[in-house]
Amino acid sequence: MNNKISKIGVFTSGGDAPGMNAAIRAVVRACTYYKKECYGIMRGYEGMIEGDIVKLGARSVGNILQRGGTVLKSARSAEFRTPEGRKKAYDNLTKLGIEALVAIGGDGTFTGLHKFYQEYQIPSICIPGTIDNDLSGTDYTIGYDTATNTAVEAIDKIRDTALSHNRLFFVEVMGRNSGYIAINSGIAGGAAAIIIPEENMSFDDLYKILGADKDTSKKSNLVVVAEGSKIGDAHSLAKQVAERSSYFDIKVTVLGHLQRGGSPTYFDRVLASRMGVAAVEGLQEGKYDVMVGIKDNKIVYNNFDVIMASHHEIDEESRRIAKILSI
């Protein structure tokens, strides 16, 4: 154990994800347990540059486990991308005697922290907090389970109205570069088709699946579309289907930031708690410039280069199951 580290800073950055507060709580309480001081850096790198930093104790993070969002707030910082901005951040940390950092966020957060570590050698460790579940080195990221459950709940309700009115619904979920939310909410919600960035489905393929020109076609149906679809978003796909056939009464629902909010599921709370404790323990064990992950239900630590080498890919089995069940 590295007992030389006595003050640890924690912050959230990038898009918020349900479970971030559980991770913050775990970091702070692990620091208390190991007799380290913990400081919360508000608004991510922006707060680090502006010196918006507060001391936290075990009681400071009471009653936040079940809350969505992040009590430390989050912001994107253009200034931190500059050497001058990072120097300001370093000076503010030095004034308070903060010797190590725990960042909770996605690949952009990690990229910034990696650069900071290269320049100033401040021991640092990352916790993956993103609803997209697109980071390699971990089976799950904090927020993904909650976001997917939110999407499934919405899809179930949309299906009720689709059946009542014989409608075709296009439901757009988040996932600019990753189809994890789309494919799993689509399978769980019984979608006729699931369109994800990782596949090259054409519009003709989609139209064939819907079977709008067949007498045996369903009068109600549901298509789940990831926002990063290569053949168009939910609105454009709905328009193309309408232009080709009058068979369906077509509606579109874009779930948007609804998926980011809400109380985290038990899974995300436990995952975030395990990762938060692991981050503090990793710093004490000399694991710097790494990301905490979970593989086969065991905590692992991944080097930055490994994380950035590739994305967490959707397995072929999920794609195969989705195809079988869409008939």
N, C-alpha and C positions, 0 to 999 in steps of 0.2 A: 504494500500500500504506500502511496505517495502522500505522506502527512505534511509535506511542505505546502500544498495547496490549502489555503485557509478561507479564501473568499471566491465564490462562484457566481457568475452572472447568468441569468436565464432570460430568453426572449423568444417571441414568436414572430414569424415573418412570412410574407406572401399571403396567399389565400387562406382564410380561416377554415378550420375543419372541426367537426364535433369530436370532443375528446382532448383537445388542446389544453383545456383547463385541468383535466385529470392529470395530464403530463406535467404541467406547471406545479400542481399540488405535490406530485410524487417527487419532483426534483427538490422542491423546497423542504419537504419533510425528510427526505433522505439526507439533505445537507444538515438538518437539525440533528438527525440520528447520529451522523458521523462527526458532529461538532464542528461543522463548517458554517460560515456566514453565507447567506444567499441574498442576492440583489436582483430585483426584477427590472429589466430594461424595457421601458414603454415604447411601443410603436416600432419595434425591431431596430434596424440599423439607423433609422431616422432619429430615434430616441437616444441611441448610442452617440451619435454625432452632436446632438443638442444637450446631452447630459441629463436627460430625463430618466433618472434611475432612482429606484426606491429600495430600501432594505425590507426584506420579507422574513417572516418567521412562521412557525407551524400554525399559529392561530390566524395569520394573515390570509391563508388559503383555505380556511374553513368554509364549508358550504358552497364550493365551486365545482365539486366533482361532477354534479349532475347538469351543469349549465353548458349550453352550446357557446360557440364563439370563443373569444379569448379575453380574459380580464386584463392582460397586458397590452391589448390592442395590437394591430398589425398595420404595416404601411410599406410601400415600396419606396426605395431611396435611390434616386439618381446620383446624389452626391457621394454615396458610399462607393460608387463605381469608380470614383476618382481617387488618386493617391492622397490628395489634400483632405478629402472627406474621411478616408480611413485613418489618417493621422489625427484628425480631431477626435475620432472615436477612440483611438488608442490613448490619447492624452486624458480623456474623461475617465476611462477605465483605470488608468494609472493613478489618477488623483484619489480614487476611492480604494485603491489597493486590490482591485479585482484581478485575480490571477488566472482564471479559467472561465470558459464559456460553454453553455449548453444552448443550442439553437433548435427550435421546433419549427419545421416547415418542409418545403419541397426542394427540388433540384436547384432553383435559383438561390434559395437561402444557403444551401450547401456550397454553391459555387462562390458566393461572397465570403463565407467563413473560411473556405480553403485558401482564398487569396489573402485574407487577413492573417491566417496562420503562417503562410509562406513569408509574409513581410515582417511579422512581429513575434512569431513563435509563441503566441499565447495558447496554452493547451485548450483544445476545443473538441467538442463532440456533438453530433447531430442526432435528432430524433425525427423520423419521417412522419410528418403530419400533412396529409393531402388526401382528399376524397378520391383522387384518380387511381390510386393503387398502382402507379406506374413506375415506382422506383425499384431497380434491381437490388438484390441483397437482402430482401425481406419478402416474406409471403404476404404480409398485410401491412398497410399503412394506417395510421390513426385517422379516423373519419370515414374510411371507405365503407365499413359495415353499416354505419348509421345512414350515410347517404343512399346506399343501395336499398336499405329498408324503407326509407322515405319514398324512393322512387316506386318500389313495389306497392306500397300503400296507396299512392296516387294512381298507379295503373289499375289496381283493383277497383277503385271508385270510378275511374273512367270507363272501365269495362261494363260496369252496371248501367251507365247511361247509354253506352254503345249498343248493348243488347236491347234496351228499351226502345230505341229508335232506329234499329237496323243501320248503324253508322260505321264508317271506317274512320278510326282515329289514328293520327300520327302523333306519337308522344316523343318529344325531344328531351333527352337527359344530358347531363354534363359529361364531358370527355372529349377535349379538343384533340388530344393525341392518343388517348387510351379508351378502349371500349369495355373496360371492366364493369362499370356501372350498367351500361347498356345490355351486355350479353347476359349478365346474371339477373338483372331485374326483368329482362325479357323472358328468360327461361322461367323464372318464378311467377311471372305475370301471364304466362301463356300467350306470348306474342306470336302472330303469324309470321313475322319477319323481324330480324334484328340487323341493323345496319351499323357497322363499326368501322373506325378508321383503318384497322389492321387488315380488312378484307377488300377485295376489288369487285364487289358486287355491282353490276350495272343496273341501270333503270329497267332495262328489259327483263333482267333476272327478277327484279322485285315485282314487276307487273305480272310476270308468269306465276310467281308464288301466290299473288292475290287472286289470280284466276278470274278476273273481272269479265272475261268474254265467255265463261262457261256457265251452262245452266245449273250446274251443281255447286257453283261458288257460294260461299257464305255471304249472307247479307250484312253481317256485322263482323268487324275484324279490327285488329290492332297491330300497329307497326311501331317498334321502338327504334329511335334514331339517335345515335351519339352526335353531339354537336359538331364533331370533327369529321363527319361523314364525307367521303370523297365525291359522292354523287349529288350532294346538295343537302340543305337543312330540311327540317320537317315541313316548313311552308312551301319551299320550292318543289319538294317531292309530291306534296298534296296537290299542288297546281298542275304538275305534269300528269298525274293520274286523272284528274278532272278533265283535262284537255283531251285525253285519249278515250275516256269512257264516262258515261253518265250513270253507270250501274250503281255506284256508291254515293251515299250522302256523306261527304268528307268533312271532318273537323280536325283541328290542330291544337295541341296543348304543349307549351314549352314550360317545363318545370323550373328551369333556371336556378336562381340562388335559393329557392326553397330547399334544395338538397344540401346546402351548406349549414343550415340552421337546425335547431331542435336539440333536445336532450340526447346525449350519446347513448348508444345501446350498452348493455352490460359488457359486450365483447370489446367495444372501443374503450370503455372505462378500465377494464382489466389490462388490455394491451398497453394503453397509455401509462398506466401505473407501473407495469413491469419495465417498460422502456425508460421511464423517468428515473427509477431507482438504478437501472443498469447504466444510465448515462453518468450518474454521480460516481458509481462504483468503478466504471471504466476510466474516468479521469484519475481516480486514486490509484488505479493499476497501471497508469502510464499509457493508456490507449488514447492517442491524440490524432486529430484530423481524420476521424472515422465516423461512421454512421451506425447507430444501434439498429439491429434488425431482428426479425424472428423467423427462424427456419425450423420446420418440423416441431414447432412449439418450444423451441429452445432459443435463448438469447444468443446472438452472434454480433460481431463487430466487423464492419466492412471498410476497407480503405477507400478513399475518395475516388481514386482511379477506377476501381471496380464498379462503383456506383454509376459513374458517368459513362462507362464503356457501352452500356446497353440499357434498354428499358425492360421492365418486368412484363414479359410477353404473356398474352392469353394462351392457355394451353389448348392443344388440338382437340382434346376430349370435350371441352366446353363447346367448341364450335360444332363438333359432331353431334352432340346431344341436342343443341339448338336446332340444327337442321332436321334431325329425326322428328322432333316434337312439333315442328311447324306445319306438318301436313294437315 
